[in-house]
Amino acid sequence: MSGDAEKNQRGLVQVYTGNGKGKTTAALGLALRAAGHGKKTCVIQFMKGEIYYGELGAAKMLAPYLEIVQMGRPDFVNKNNPDPKDVHLARQALDLAKEVLAGKKYDILVLDEINVALDFGLIETADVMALIDSKPAKTELVLTGRYAKKEIIERADLVTEMTEVKHPYNAGVEARVGIER
């Protein structure tokens, strides 16, 4: 393989961050595109659990090309005083991410809301950096969520910041099934 061909086969580190809507949606769009090419994606959702999101049903339809694992409780996490269960679940999610990367079964690993888990102190930046360093050469790694750490942004190959310009939530529109949920 030529140098350019090898470069195009290399898996990159992508970060979708910012205060705007669409970070998880962008990662799921990537997974959908990958499935169309026969590639497999594992999505590990930090701080999300026991709430039905439309992507869970879609993943069942796209199996074995898309798997989503929720690693959280249905409750909001208290940033200033996180429940020990939330810390435990976030650390379990990080351990699962290590297993997924080591297993080399998936072409893409999405760590959904990992940036928020870091910001809330549920996991350590050094552990996420070590995870990035352990990524197999051909695996694409995507980290989503607000508040991406400077170290992660610097290490990433692609960083997209979603910026909220206008959102219906601010006008009192709750999350709609099939659109925001």
Secondary structure, 3 states (H helix, E strand, C coil): CCHHHHHHHCCCEEEEECCCCCHHHHHHHHHHHHHHCCCCEEEEEECCCCCCCHHHHHHHHHCCCEEEEEECCCCCCCCCCCCHHHHHHHHHHHHHHHHHHHHCCCCEEEEECHHHHHHCCCCCHHHHHHHHHCCCCCCEEEEECCCCCHHHHHHCCEEEECCCCCCHHHHCCCCCCCCCC
